[in-house]
Amino acid sequence: MKRINFTLTLEELSLLASLASDQLFRRQFIDPRMPGYKGSPEEVARGKALVGRMRLILDAGNGHSTSATAESQPSKEREIIRKTSLSAT
């Protein structure tokens, strides 16, 4: 797969993550109710992983360099790890 790089502000990335998340919701819960819909669960899963990576970058905020090309854990597992880490401190 070919990789591309481009620059975004945190605000632009936040908007893009929000729009992508909304579209994923539509593909997962609304579109399947439409007549003739043929979904792609693999594409939805890739989209969720991508939104998760964007949110990790946004969470890191300013001053931290985070690679968006690294594979991320599914969001539920990531949330469990965060909760475990917070309760351990």
N, CA, C and O atoms as a GROMACS GRO file, in nm:
protein
  356
    1MET      N    1   0.085  -0.117   0.000
    1MET     CA    2   0.000   0.000   0.000
    1MET      C    3   0.089   0.124   0.000
    1MET      O    4   0.186   0.131   0.076
    2LYS      N    5   0.057   0.219  -0.084
    2LYS     CA    6   0.134   0.342  -0.094
    2LYS      C    7   0.098   0.435   0.022
    2LYS      O    8  -0.019   0.451   0.055
    3ARG      N    9   0.200   0.496   0.083
    3ARG     CA   10   0.179   0.588   0.194
    3ARG      C   11   0.197   0.731   0.146
    3ARG      O   12   0.280   0.759   0.059
    4ILE      N   13   0.118   0.823   0.203
    4ILE     CA   14   0.132   0.964   0.174
    4ILE      C   15   0.143   1.040   0.305
    4ILE      O   16   0.099   0.991   0.410
    5ASN      N   17   0.202   1.156   0.301
    5ASN     CA   18   0.215   1.243   0.417
    5ASN      C   19   0.160   1.380   0.383
    5ASN      O   20   0.181   1.431   0.272
    6PHE      N   21   0.090   1.440   0.478
    6PHE     CA   22   0.046   1.578   0.463
    6PHE      C   23   0.030   1.638   0.601
    6PHE      O   24   0.019   1.566   0.700
    7THR      N   25   0.030   1.770   0.607
    7THR     CA   26   0.030   1.841   0.734
    7THR      C   27  -0.111   1.891   0.767
    7THR      O   28  -0.181   1.945   0.681
    8LEU      N   29  -0.150   1.873   0.893
    8LEU     CA   30  -0.278   1.922   0.943
    8LEU      C   31  -0.256   1.991   1.076
    8LEU      O   32  -0.163   1.957   1.150
    9THR      N   33  -0.340   2.086   1.107
    9THR     CA   34  -0.340   2.142   1.242
    9THR      C   35  -0.420   2.046   1.331
    9THR      O   36  -0.491   1.959   1.280
   10LEU      N   37  -0.407   2.061   1.462
   10LEU     CA   38  -0.485   1.977   1.553
   10LEU      C   39  -0.634   1.998   1.533
   10LEU      O   40  -0.713   1.904   1.544
   11GLU      N   41  -0.674   2.122   1.505
   11GLU     CA   42  -0.814   2.151   1.482
   11GLU      C   43  -0.865   2.081   1.355
   11GLU      O   44  -0.976   2.027   1.354
   12GLU      N   45  -0.785   2.082   1.250
   12GLU     CA   46  -0.824   2.014   1.126
   12GLU      C   47  -0.832   1.863   1.148
   12GLU      O   48  -0.925   1.798   1.098
   13LEU      N   49  -0.737   1.808   1.221
   13LEU     CA   50  -0.739   1.665   1.249
   13LEU      C   51  -0.860   1.628   1.334
   13LEU      O   52  -0.922   1.524   1.314
   14SER      N   53  -0.895   1.713   1.429
   14SER     CA   54  -1.012   1.691   1.513
   14SER      C   55  -1.139   1.688   1.428
   14SER      O   56  -1.224   1.601   1.446
   15LEU      N   57  -1.152   1.782   1.336
   15LEU     CA   58  -1.267   1.786   1.246
   15LEU      C   59  -1.271   1.661   1.159
   15LEU      O   60  -1.377   1.600   1.143
   16LEU      N   61  -1.158   1.623   1.104
   16LEU     CA   62  -1.152   1.504   1.018
   16LEU      C   63  -1.190   1.378   1.096
   16LEU      O   64  -1.263   1.293   1.045
   17ALA      N   65  -1.141   1.365   1.220
   17ALA     CA   66  -1.174   1.249   1.303
   17ALA      C   67  -1.323   1.246   1.334
   17ALA      O   68  -1.385   1.140   1.332
   18SER      N   69  -1.381   1.362   1.362
   18SER     CA   70  -1.523   1.370   1.392
   18SER      C   71  -1.607   1.331   1.270
   18SER      O   72  -1.703   1.254   1.283
   19LEU      N   73  -1.573   1.382   1.154
   19LEU     CA   74  -1.646   1.349   1.032
   19LEU      C   75  -1.634   1.201   0.999
   19LEU      O   76  -1.732   1.137   0.960
   20ALA      N   77  -1.514   1.146   1.014
   20ALA     CA   78  -1.492   1.004   0.986
   20ALA      C   79  -1.571   0.917   1.083
   20ALA      O   80  -1.628   0.816   1.044
   21SER      N   81  -1.573   0.956   1.209
   21SER     CA   82  -1.648   0.882   1.310
   21SER      C   83  -1.798   0.882   1.278
   21SER      O   84  -1.864   0.780   1.290
   22ASP      N   85  -1.850   0.997   1.237
   22ASP     CA   86  -1.991   1.006   1.199
   22ASP      C   87  -2.022   0.916   1.079
   22ASP      O   88  -2.125   0.850   1.076
   23GLN      N   89  -1.933   0.914   0.983
   23GLN     CA   90  -1.954   0.831   0.864
   23GLN      C   91  -1.948   0.683   0.900
   23GLN      O   92  -2.025   0.603   0.846
   24LEU      N   93  -1.859   0.646   0.990
   24LEU     CA   94  -1.852   0.507   1.034
   24LEU      C   95  -1.980   0.465   1.105
   24LEU      O   96  -2.029   0.354   1.085
   25PHE      N   97  -2.034   0.553   1.187
   25PHE     CA   98  -2.161   0.525   1.254
   25PHE      C   99  -2.268   0.499   1.149
   25PHE      O  100  -2.345   0.403   1.160
   26ARG      N  101  -2.272   0.583   1.048
   26ARG     CA  102  -2.372   0.566   0.942
   26ARG      C  103  -2.354   0.432   0.871
   26ARG      O  104  -2.452   0.360   0.849
   27ARG      N  105  -2.230   0.398   0.836
   27ARG     CA  106  -2.205   0.272   0.766
   27ARG      C  107  -2.237   0.150   0.852
   27ARG      O  108  -2.279   0.047   0.799
   28GLN      N  109  -2.219   0.162   0.983
   28GLN     CA  110  -2.240   0.048   1.069
   28GLN      C  111  -2.387   0.031   1.110
   28GLN      O  112  -2.435  -0.082   1.119
   29PHE      N  113  -2.459   0.140   1.134
   29PHE     CA  114  -2.593   0.128   1.191
   29PHE      C  115  -2.708   0.175   1.102
   29PHE      O  116  -2.819   0.125   1.115
   30ILE      N  117  -2.684   0.269   1.012
   30ILE     CA  118  -2.792   0.324   0.931
   30ILE      C  119  -2.798   0.260   0.793
   30ILE      O  120  -2.904   0.214   0.750
   31ASP      N  121  -2.685   0.258   0.722
   31ASP     CA  122  -2.684   0.205   0.586
   31ASP      C  123  -2.733   0.061   0.574
   31ASP      O  124  -2.800   0.029   0.477
   32PRO      N  125  -2.702  -0.028   0.670
   32PRO     CA  126  -2.750  -0.167   0.655
   32PRO      C  127  -2.903  -0.179   0.648
   32PRO      O  128  -2.954  -0.281   0.603
   33ARG      N  129  -2.975  -0.078   0.691
   33ARG     CA  130  -3.121  -0.080   0.685
   33ARG      C  131  -3.175  -0.036   0.549
   33ARG      O  132  -3.295  -0.047   0.523
   34MET      N  133  -3.087   0.013   0.463
   34MET     CA  134  -3.128   0.058   0.331
   34MET      C  135  -3.140  -0.061   0.236
   34MET      O  136  -3.056  -0.151   0.240
   35PRO      N  137  -3.244  -0.062   0.151
   35PRO     CA  138  -3.259  -0.173   0.056
   35PRO      C  139  -3.139  -0.184  -0.037
   35PRO      O  140  -3.092  -0.083  -0.090
   36GLY      N  141  -3.092  -0.305  -0.057
   36GLY     CA  142  -2.982  -0.329  -0.150
   36GLY      C  143  -2.844  -0.298  -0.096
   36GLY      O  144  -2.746  -0.303  -0.171
   37TYR      N  145  -2.834  -0.266   0.032
   37TYR     CA  146  -2.704  -0.230   0.090
   37TYR      C  147  -2.612  -0.352   0.092
   37TYR      O  148  -2.652  -0.461   0.133
   38LYS      N  149  -2.489  -0.332   0.048
   38LYS     CA  150  -2.386  -0.435   0.055
   38LYS      C  151  -2.269  -0.375   0.130
   38LYS      O  152  -2.194  -0.294   0.076
   39GLY      N  153  -2.254  -0.413   0.255
   39GLY     CA  154  -2.152  -0.356   0.341
   39GLY      C  155  -2.017  -0.423   0.328
   39GLY      O  156  -2.003  -0.528   0.267
   40SER      N  157  -1.920  -0.359   0.388
   40SER     CA  158  -1.785  -0.412   0.393
   40SER      C  159  -1.734  -0.402   0.537
   40SER      O  160  -1.679  -0.299   0.577
   41PRO      N  161  -1.753  -0.508   0.617
   41PRO     CA  162  -1.708  -0.505   0.756
   41PRO      C  163  -1.558  -0.477   0.770
   41PRO      O  164  -1.515  -0.415   0.866
   42GLU      N  165  -1.480  -0.524   0.674
   42GLU     CA  166  -1.336  -0.501   0.678
   42GLU      C  167  -1.305  -0.352   0.665
   42GLU      O  168  -1.216  -0.300   0.733
   43GLU      N  169  -1.378  -0.284   0.578
   43GLU     CA  170  -1.357  -0.141   0.559
   43GLU      C  171  -1.397  -0.062   0.684
   43GLU      O  172  -1.329   0.033   0.722
   44VAL      N  173  -1.506  -0.100   0.746
   44VAL     CA  174  -1.549  -0.035   0.870
   44VAL      C  175  -1.445  -0.056   0.979
   44VAL      O  176  -1.414   0.036   1.054
   45ALA      N  177  -1.392  -0.178   0.989
   45ALA     CA  178  -1.289  -0.206   1.091
   45ALA      C  179  -1.164  -0.122   1.067
   45ALA      O  180  -1.106  -0.069   1.161
   46ARG      N  181  -1.122  -0.110   0.939
   46ARG     CA  182  -1.005  -0.026   0.908
   46ARG      C  183  -1.034   0.120   0.942
   46ARG      O  184  -0.946   0.190   0.993
   47GLY      N  185  -1.155   0.165   0.914
   47GLY     CA  186  -1.193   0.302   0.946
   47GLY      C  187  -1.190   0.328   1.096
   47GLY      O  188  -1.144   0.434   1.140
   48LYS      N  189  -1.239   0.233   1.174
   48LYS     CA  190  -1.237   0.248   1.320
   48LYS      C  191  -1.094   0.255   1.372
   48LYS      O  192  -1.063   0.334   1.461
   49ALA      N  193  -1.007   0.173   1.316
   49ALA     CA  194  -0.866   0.176   1.357
   49ALA      C  195  -0.804   0.310   1.322
   49ALA      O  196  -0.727   0.366   1.401
   50LEU      N  197  -0.836   0.363   1.206
   50LEU     CA  198  -0.782   0.492   1.164
   50LEU      C  199  -0.833   0.605   1.253
   50LEU      O  200  -0.755   0.691   1.293
   51VAL      N  201  -0.961   0.606   1.285
   51VAL     CA  202  -1.015   0.708   1.374
   51VAL      C  203  -0.949   0.696   1.512
   51VAL      O  204  -0.918   0.798   1.574
   52GLY      N  205  -0.927   0.575   1.557
   52GLY     CA  206  -0.858   0.555   1.685
   52GLY      C  207  -0.718   0.612   1.684
   52GLY      O  208  -0.675   0.674   1.782
   53ARG      N  209  -0.646   0.594   1.573
   53ARG     CA  210  -0.511   0.650   1.562
   53ARG      C  211  -0.516   0.803   1.560
   53ARG      O  212  -0.431   0.868   1.620
   54MET      N  213  -0.615   0.859   1.492
   54MET     CA  214  -0.628   1.006   1.489
   54MET      C  215  -0.656   1.058   1.630
   54MET      O  216  -0.602   1.162   1.670
   55ARG      N  217  -0.741   0.988   1.703
   55ARG     CA  218  -0.773   1.032   1.840
   55ARG      C  219  -0.653   1.020   1.933
   55ARG      O  220  -0.637   1.102   2.024
   56LEU      N  221  -0.568   0.920   1.911
   56LEU     CA  222  -0.446   0.910   1.992
   56LEU      C  223  -0.357   1.031   1.969
   56LEU      O  224  -0.298   1.084   2.063
   57ILE      N  225  -0.347   1.073   1.845
   57ILE     CA  226  -0.265   1.191   1.814
   57ILE      C  227  -0.326   1.315   1.878
   57ILE      O  228  -0.255   1.398   1.935
   58LEU      N  229  -0.458   1.326   1.870
   58LEU     CA  230  -0.524   1.442   1.931
   58LEU      C  231  -0.508   1.441   2.083
   58LEU      O  232  -0.487   1.546   2.144
   59ASP      N  233  -0.516   1.322   2.145
   59ASP     CA  234  -0.498   1.311   2.289
   59ASP      C  235  -0.358   1.352   2.331
   59ASP      O  236  -0.339   1.411   2.438
   60ALA      N  237  -0.262   1.321   2.247
   60ALA     CA  238  -0.124   1.356   2.279
   60ALA      C  239  -0.106   1.508   2.279
   60ALA      O  240  -0.023   1.562   2.352
   61GLY      N  241  -0.186   1.577   2.196
   61GLY     CA  242  -0.184   1.724   2.194
   61GLY      C  243  -0.053   1.782   2.145
   61GLY      O  244   0.023   1.717   2.073
   62ASN      N  245  -0.029   1.903   2.184
   62ASN     CA  246   0.091   1.974   2.143
   62ASN      C  247   0.212   1.923   2.218
   62ASN      O  248   0.202   1.879   2.333
   63GLY      N  249   0.326   1.930   2.153
   63GLY     CA  250   0.451   1.897   2.219
   63GLY      C  251   0.490   1.751   2.214
   63GLY      O  252   0.603   1.716   2.250
   64HIS      N  253   0.401   1.664   2.172
   64HIS     CA  254   0.434   1.522   2.163
   64HIS      C  255   0.431   1.480   2.018
   64HIS      O  256   0.341   1.519   1.943
   65SER      N  257   0.527   1.401   1.980
   65SER     CA  258   0.532   1.348   1.845
   65SER      C  259   0.478   1.206   1.849
   65SER      O  260   0.533   1.120   1.919
   66THR      N  261   0.372   1.180   1.774
   66THR     CA  262   0.311   1.048   1.771
   66THR      C  263   0.304   1.002   1.627
   66THR      O  264   0.266   1.079   1.539
   67SER      N  265   0.339   0.879   1.603
   67SER     CA  266   0.334   0.825   1.469
   67SER      C  267   0.196   0.768   1.442
   67SER      O  268   0.147   0.684   1.517
   68ALA      N  269   0.132   0.813   1.335
   68ALA     CA  270   0.000   0.762   1.298
   68ALA      C  271   0.011   0.639   1.212
   68ALA      O  272  -0.091   0.582   1.174
   69THR      N  273   0.132   0.596   1.179
   69THR     CA  274   0.147   0.479   1.095
   69THR      C  275   0.157   0.351   1.175
   69THR      O  276   0.149   0.242   1.119
   70ALA      N  277   0.173   0.361   1.305
   70ALA     CA  278   0.182   0.242   1.389
   70ALA      C  279   0.045   0.179   1.404
   70ALA      O  280  -0.056   0.249   1.412
   71GLU      N  281   0.042   0.047   1.408
   71GLU     CA  282  -0.084  -0.023   1.431
   71GLU      C  283  -0.132   0.008   1.572
   71GLU      O  284  -0.052   0.013   1.665
   72SER      N  285  -0.260   0.029   1.586
   72SER     CA  286  -0.315   0.057   1.718
   72SER      C  287  -0.406  -0.058   1.761
   72SER      O  288  -0.455  -0.134   1.678
   73GLN      N  289  -0.428  -0.068   1.891
   73GLN     CA  290  -0.516  -0.169   1.945
   73GLN      C  291  -0.660  -0.126   1.921
   73GLN      O  292  -0.687  -0.007   1.905
   74PRO      N  293  -0.752  -0.222   1.917
   74PRO     CA  294  -0.892  -0.184   1.908
   74PRO      C  295  -0.930  -0.095   2.025
   74PRO      O  296  -0.874  -0.106   2.134
   75SER      N  297  -1.025  -0.006   2.003
   75SER     CA  298  -1.056   0.098   2.101
   75SER      C  299  -1.099   0.042   2.236
   75SER      O  300  -1.063   0.101   2.339
   76LYS      N  301  -1.172  -0.068   2.242
   76LYS     CA  302  -1.215  -0.123   2.371
   76LYS      C  303  -1.094  -0.168   2.453
   76LYS      O  304  -1.088  -0.143   2.573
   77GLU      N  305  -0.999  -0.234   2.389
   77GLU     CA  306  -0.880  -0.279   2.460
   77GLU      C  307  -0.799  -0.159   2.509
   77GLU      O  308  -0.745  -0.161   2.619
   78ARG      N  309  -0.790  -0.054   2.426
   78ARG     CA  310  -0.715   0.064   2.463
   78ARG      C  311  -0.778   0.131   2.585
   78ARG      O  312  -0.707   0.178   2.674
   79GLU      N  313  -0.912   0.135   2.589
   79GLU     CA  314  -0.982   0.196   2.701
   79GLU      C  315  -0.959   0.116   2.828
   79GLU      O  316  -0.942   0.175   2.935
   80ILE      N  317  -0.959  -0.015   2.820
   80ILE     CA  318  -0.934  -0.099   2.937
   80ILE      C  319  -0.794  -0.075   2.990
   80ILE      O  320  -0.774  -0.067   3.111
   81ILE      N  321  -0.697  -0.062   2.900
   81ILE     CA  322  -0.559  -0.037   2.941
   81ILE      C  323  -0.550   0.098   3.010
   81ILE      O  324  -0.483   0.110   3.113
   82ARG      N  325  -0.616   0.201   2.956
   82ARG     CA  326  -0.613   0.334   3.018
   82ARG      C  327  -0.672   0.330   3.159
   82ARG      O  328  -0.615   0.386   3.252
   83LYS      N  329  -0.788   0.265   3.174
   83LYS     CA  330  -0.853   0.257   3.303
   83LYS      C  331  -0.765   0.183   3.403
   83LYS      O  332  -0.756   0.223   3.519
   84THR      N  333  -0.701   0.075   3.359
   84THR     CA  334  -0.613  -0.002   3.445
   84THR      C  335  -0.494   0.082   3.486
   84THR      O  336  -0.453   0.080   3.602
   85SER      N  337  -0.437   0.158   3.391
   85SER     CA  338  -0.322   0.242   3.420
   85SER      C  339  -0.358   0.352   3.518
   85SER      O  340  -0.280   0.383   3.609
   86LEU      N  341  -0.475   0.412   3.501
   86LEU     CA  342  -0.517   0.520   3.589
   86LEU      C  343  -0.545   0.470   3.730
   86LEU      O  344  -0.512   0.537   3.828
   87SER      N  345  -0.604   0.352   3.743
   87SER     CA  346  -0.634   0.302   3.876
   87SER      C  347  -0.511   0.251   3.948
   87SER      O  348  -0.510   0.242   4.071
   88ALA      N  349  -0.406   0.217   3.875
   88ALA     CA  350  -0.281   0.170   3.936
   88ALA      C  351  -0.200   0.283   3.996
   88ALA      O  352  -0.115   0.260   4.083
   89THR      N  353  -0.226   0.408   3.949
   89THR     CA  354  -0.148   0.521   4.002
   89THR      C  355  -0.212   0.587   4.119
   89THR      O  356  -0.158   0.683   4.174
   0.00000   0.00000   0.00000
